[in-house]
Amino acid sequence: MTDTLKGMKERSKKRKQLLAQVYGTTNLKTALKTHDEVKPAAKKEKSSSSEGLFVSSSSSAPSVSFELNKQVQRSREMGQSAEGFKDDFEADEVYTDSSAFLKGTQSANPHNDYCQHFVDTGERPQNFIRDVGLANRFEEYPKLRELIRLKDELIVKTNGPPMYLQTDLEFFDLRNLKCKFDVILLEPPLEEYQRTQGAVFDKYWDWNEIEALDIPSVAAQRSFLWIWCGNAEGLERGRLCLKRWGFRRCEDICWIKTNIKNPGHNKNLEPNAIFQRTKEHCLMGIKGTVKRSTDGDFIHANVDIDLIIEEEPEYGTKDKPVEIFHIIEHFCLGKRRLHLFGRNIRAGWLTVGPELPSSNFDAELYRSYYESQPDAHLTGCSEEIERLRPKSPTPKNKQAPQQGGERGGRGGRGRGGQGRGPPGAGGQGAAQGRGASGGRFRGSGRGGGFKMRGMRDDMR
């Protein structure tokens, strides 16, 4: 018998064992049978034709008969006899009412109920999302694929050498780094990781200690911060940390953990959890005024999404997905990158943490890499990347300037010139109000203004 048939037999046996545990009996026919729910299985056909195992007659008898015939047909294509296969399913019954499928017969469930499948097998629903790796991303979008390739090449070319500092951040003064950073990534050793993943640290930091870190002393005037905050109280405390450090939360990147390699692990509820927890959060904060429409030298509108779908590491592992580094480097063009509580070195990053094996950090040498010229801390951008990258959308209320006419004169509405009001007054209002020279603000004659409708404060 082939491996395929053996696998089918094992799955059938496992399903029956699961059902026996649920109902506490080995007589599954009696346990699952209701007054009109069960029909006897069709008699075996002795014919060797491809239609030999179709079950009797009902248009409502769903997927069991279809599954039998499909598997028998597959076995025939492999040149095998179906007699041994039919014996496995001889005692199976055909259920015509969907309520029967809620009793644990997950292999014949026509509703693709992945939550039921998780209860039965431990396989998480996210395991069935396809093509989530970095290798084949944007395969059907040549322009985006080319954009990412060009950005990766530029990042590798402009990265500084990796630097690292082994130190205890509980006592280390971050001002001794003598540098302001464009990107800061925090990976604090939370007690939650020991409880949920078995990660062992020399010291577990609580959120009061994390909040006390002097992050403002190393954050540049315009900068971004990412902080891994677990999946419990860290969602609230992480936001409080961002606020205390002078950052505004602008994104929440979620790591969806698959368990393809180890189904069933960590299936039990945590003591303080309501639902099964299969994800982890990384909050992103922004400092300063950074807008996509005007700060193209510092950020590019990213094509990545705020989800990372990656296999959960082995029990006891502390590592986070490497994809978070790709997201950060693609988005922010600043080269001064700081990784706090890091354990692995990476080109273009200064890694600081107690678990590093050694140190090579030199403050003066590090500053020389990024302060020799005014723009030395930026990766720059090629013409091809600028052409391919997504641009900030045009505001919906923006109108094309009109030539002449009574609303705005030569410069259109509020663009100066002749409009409503005295000649040269710039349209409606005084020179400092609506219609001021250049037409950059609309407001009262006292010089007040307001932001354009539909524009986000942080990113436009």
WORA-V48981 format. One record per residue. N is the residue number from 0. PSI is psi as a letter, one per 40 degrees, with the letter a starting at -180 (none if undefined). Layout:
n=(N N)
psi=(PSI PSI)
//
This chain:
n=(0 1 2 3 4 5 6 7 8 9 10 11 12 13 14 15 16 17 18 19 20 21 22 23 24 25 26 27 28 29 30 31 32 33 34 35 36 37 38 39 40 41 42 43 44 45 46 47 48 49 50 51 52 53 54 55 56 57 58 59 60 61 62 63 64 65 66 67 68 69 70 71 72 73 74 75 76 77 78 79 80 81 82 83 84 85 86 87 88 89 90 91 92 93 94 95 96 97 98 99 100 101 102 103 104 105 106 107 108 109 110 111 112 113 114 115 116 117 118 119 120 121 122 123 124 125 126 127 128 129 130 131 132 133 134 135 136 137 138 139 140 141 142 143 144 145 146 147 148 149 150 151 152 153 154 155 156 157 158 159 160 161 162 163 164 165 166 167 168 169 170 171 172 173 174 175 176 177 178 179 180 181 182 183 184 185 186 187 188 189 190 191 192 193 194 195 196 197 198 199 200 201 202 203 204 205 206 207 208 209 210 211 212 213 214 215 216 217 218 219 220 221 222 223 224 225 226 227 228 229 230 231 232 233 234 235 236 237 238 239 240 241 242 243 244 245 246 247 248 249 250 251 252 253 254 255 256 257 258 259 260 261 262 263 264 265 266 267 268 269 270 271 272 273 274 275 276 277 278 279 280 281 282 283 284 285 286 287 288 289 290 291 292 293 294 295 296 297 298 299 300 301 302 303 304 305 306 307 308 309 310 311 312 313 314 315 316 317 318 319 320 321 322 323 324 325 326 327 328 329 330 331 332 333 334 335 336 337 338 339 340 341 342 343 344 345 346 347 348 349 350 351 352 353 354 355 356 357 358 359 360 361 362 363 364 365 366 367 368 369 370 371 372 373 374 375 376 377 378 379 380 381 382 383 384 385 386 387 388 389 390 391 392 393 394 395 396 397 398 399 400 401 402 403 404 405 406 407 408 409 410 411 412 413 414 415 416 417 418 419 420 421 422 423 424 425 426 427 428 429 430 431 432 433 434 435 436 437 438 439 440 441 442 443 444 445 446 447 448 449 450 451 452 453 454 455 456 457 458 459)
psi=(h i d d d d d d d d d d d d d d d d d d d d e f i e g d d d d e h a d f d h i i i i i h h e i e i e e d f h i h e h e e h b e d d d d d d d d d d d d d d e f i i e d d d d d d e d e i i h h e h e d d e e e e g d d e h e e f g d d d d d d d e e h i d e d e h i f e i d d f i f d e g d d d d d d d d d d d d d d d d e h i i h i i h h i h e d e h h e e e d f i h i d h h h h g i g i d d d d d d e e h h i d h h h i d d d d d e i g d d e e h i d h i i h h h h e a e b e d d d d d d d d d d d e f i h h d i h h h h h h i f d d g i e i f e i i i d e i d i h h f i i i h i h i h h a h h i d d e f e e d i h h i e i i f h h h i h h i i h e i e i i h e d d d d d d d d d h e h e g h h h i f i e i i h h e i h h h i e e i d a i e h h d d d d d d d e e d i d f e e i d a h i d d d d d d i i i h i h i d e h i h i i h a i e g e b d e a h e e a a h a h a i h e e f a h i a d e a h e i h d f d i h a i e e e i i i i i h e h i d d e none)
//
